[in-house]
Amino acid sequence: MGRNFFVGGNWKCNGITEEVKKIVNVLNAAADVPPKEKLEVVISPPFVFLPHVKSSLRQDFSLAAQNAWVRKGGAFTGEISAEMLVDLGIPWVILGHSERRLLLKESNEFVAEKVAYALSQGLKVIVCIGETLEQRESGQALIVVAEQLKAISGKVSDWGNIVLAYEPVWAIGTGKVATPAQAQEVHADLRKWLKSHINPKVAETVRIIYGGSVTSANCIELAGQPDVDGFLVGGASLKPEFIDILKASLVKK
Ligand SMILES: O=C(CO)COP(=O)(O)O
């Protein structure tokens, strides 16, 4: 089917210099990581560590920022612009993470504007979408992710540089992973949505990755689902078990 497996390691707001060095050492020392043509690995440290990690991380792994400002830089204290990331040679950015949607009140529209701007500057974007527990329990999961997707599709015409990360909020950092069937159901539905609202080619080629309590213990079964094209890993990306998660890509033929 030709969708290259994709694993992102989202370090979130974790790590100080010594810890960052240790994680990079573990990543650099990992043997038998499938080659780039089979597995795309993107590590996302906090902004302040991007230059250090860029200069010390193995060449077959790539880098993502965890956020970017919604438009050109300027008088926006505390923000980081897409131009700065491009200047530093950072190819990817994570946008729309639920922690930012919920804690920093980023709306669907705002996230969509950020995605469009980042793409316009040449960044590739990991777009996060996902429902809360309350929304799932009231049967709204698919409606919520479709709305999140619709906002983005209203502002984006080229999907070639987008990876979609389905991250149910109730599974993030809770140890309560979605079952493989739950993940597959939403991923298949997202692909159906893309097919009818964008086009069949985008539906077939966009990678849809799962995030939320992925560990070395559950990654193989999740990776075995036909519409799960990889993972966005939080907590476990700070640990040596991340290497086992990378190897879950081997279940894809
Ligand atoms: O939010 C996540 C990745 O972006 C998932 O976090 P956890 O893997 O810690 O649940």
The ligand as an SDF file (V2000), in Angstrom:
LIG
                    3D

 10  9  0  0  0  0  0  0  0  0999 V2000
    0.4220   12.9560   23.5930 O   0  0  0  0  0  0  0  0  0  0  0  0
    1.0640   12.0010   23.1990 C   0  0  0  0  0  0  0  0  0  0  0  0
    2.0110   12.1400   22.0780 C   0  0  0  0  0  0  0  0  0  0  0  0
    1.8730   13.3670   21.4390 O   0  0  0  0  0  0  0  0  0  0  0  0
    0.9480   10.6820   23.8440 C   0  0  0  0  0  0  0  0  0  0  0  0
    1.4730   10.7570   25.1170 O   0  0  0  0  0  0  0  0  0  0  0  0
    1.6790    9.3980   25.9640 P   0  0  0  0  0  0  0  0  0  0  0  0
    2.3800    8.4270   25.0340 O   0  0  0  0  0  0  0  0  0  0  0  0
    2.5470    9.8160   27.1150 O   0  0  0  0  0  0  0  0  0  0  0  0
    0.3200    8.9210   26.3420 O   0  0  0  0  0  0  0  0  0  0  0  0
  1  2  2  0
  2  3  1  0
  2  5  1  0
  3  4  1  0
  5  6  1  0
  6  7  1  0
  7  8  2  0
  7  9  1  0
  7 10  1  0
M  END
$$$$
